[in-house]
Each structure stands twice: as C-alpha cells, then as structure tokens.
C-alpha cells in the first residue's frame, strides 16, 4: 500500500455527499473506477479531466483495492 498515493483521496463533509474524491475536486473515486470499468484508458481519462494526474487514477484504483480487502472470518 502506497500511503503517499492514498493521500490524494479526500473525504469532505458536504462535498459529493461525503464520498471519497480525488484531491478535493468534485470527481469521486467511483467516477474514475466506472470510467475504467467501461473501458476508458488512463490516457483517455486524463485527456477528458485535465486537472487529473496519472497518480490520481492509480490512487483511485489502490483505494478501491484497499476497500475491497477484508479479513477472512472462519466459522468455528
């Protein structure tokens, strides 16, 4: 996990419903992930959202990976 990269993900009360955004912009992590899942390349996303940097997109992916990870509970 790259802590410095994850600092690009911000959560602010009142902005985007308190959902995680990229560096305080009104672009949610989920927006970036949806673009990627729809087949957009990182280069296409960067061309469409000129305020974004490559590290922002990578931070969104890493954030999602971290959120999807959870401890495995074993039945007793």
PyMOL commands that set and color helices and strands:
alter all, ss='L'
color gray80, all
select helices_A, chain A and resi 3-6+16-18+29-37+42-48+54-68
alter helices_A, ss='H'
color red, helices_A
select strands_A, chain A and resi 9-10+21-22
alter strands_A, ss='S'
color yellow, strands_A
deselect
rebuild
show_as cartoon
